[in-house]
Amino acid sequence: MKNSEIEMKLPKLDDLFSTQEQRDYEKLEKVDEIDINKITDFPNHPFKVQNDEKMQEMIKSVKEYGVIVPVIVRPKKNNTYEMISGHRRKKACELAGIKKIKCIVKNLTDDEATILMVDSNIQRDEILPSEKAIAYKMKYDAIKHQGKRNDLTSFPMETKLRTDEKIGSENGDSASQVYRYIRLTNLIPELLDEVDKKRIAFRPAVELSYLSEENQYVVLNKLEYDEVSPSLSQAIVLKKMQQEGTITEEKIEQLLDNEKPNQKDFIKIHNEKIEKYIPSRIKQAGKVEDFIIMCVQEYIKKERQRQQRELR
């Protein structure tokens, strides 16, 4: 058999270094290289792009291999584009001094672009509560808006519950959990930031979102100056007072000043480390705590006596 009759399909160099995701994209979409300066960020993009350790790893990767998976953009006016998916890859290229980036250009409506932007970023390994909250809100509003437009053309408009369920089912959350995240967008930015820092727990934060902006700032002041974080039960009481119209600054401060069980300091002592020093009769009498307190008091007394002798 002649060599000319043998057809061998060798893989392209790009195929050797690209992912299946990229190859799937290229079957459907044309990939262009676009000047980074012509690409603007998505308006109110909820996902933070930080110059952290992972970004440094991405910079190293794009320097060595380039951008393997193309970003997704949509065309705008004056030969410019808007980023849909790929803000971190774009930032890595900017920091690496790379001028152009591989892009898939999609013609999308505002609602379609918002939904795709959220879906492309929401599955990150690490995502802050504020990022998820704002992203869910943006997707929720986009779906609702699409529903209204479809309703004009005889398609049924999704109900609120169905929208929550749709978002939750696509992202591993229940409809009620989606609603809780969306509630967080009613927090003042400073309190939402405290949720990201884990100084306020998620569920209390949801309840605090029902407070007026003015009352939320009262809570923030208590958190900043007295380092008092509301418990879930306290946040529920505050929400109820807000709804009943009985809430005041004084009541907020008084409620938050009440010590919560999880705010009390506990000293942990391993039994095996101290048990051998406790007489059996003390254990049998059930007076171990009294015995330890007495020992501590005696230690403090002797320590003071020692300090007084040194001063003489």
Secondary structure, DSSP 8 states (H G I E B T S, - for coil): --GGG-------HHHHHS-HHHHHHHHHS-EEEEEGGGEE--TT--S----SHHHHHHHHHHHHH--SS-EEEEE-STT-EEEEE-HHHHHHHHHHT--EEEEEE----HHHHHHHHHHHHTT-SS--HHHHHHHHHHHHHHHHHHHHHHHTTT-----HHHHHHHHHHHHT--HHHHHHHHHGGGS-HHHHHHHHTTSS-HHHHHHHTTS-HHHHHHHHHHHHHH-----HHHHHHHHHHHHHT---HHHHHHHHHS--GGGS------HHHHGGGS-HHHHHHT-HHHHHHHHHHHHHHHHHHHHHHHH-
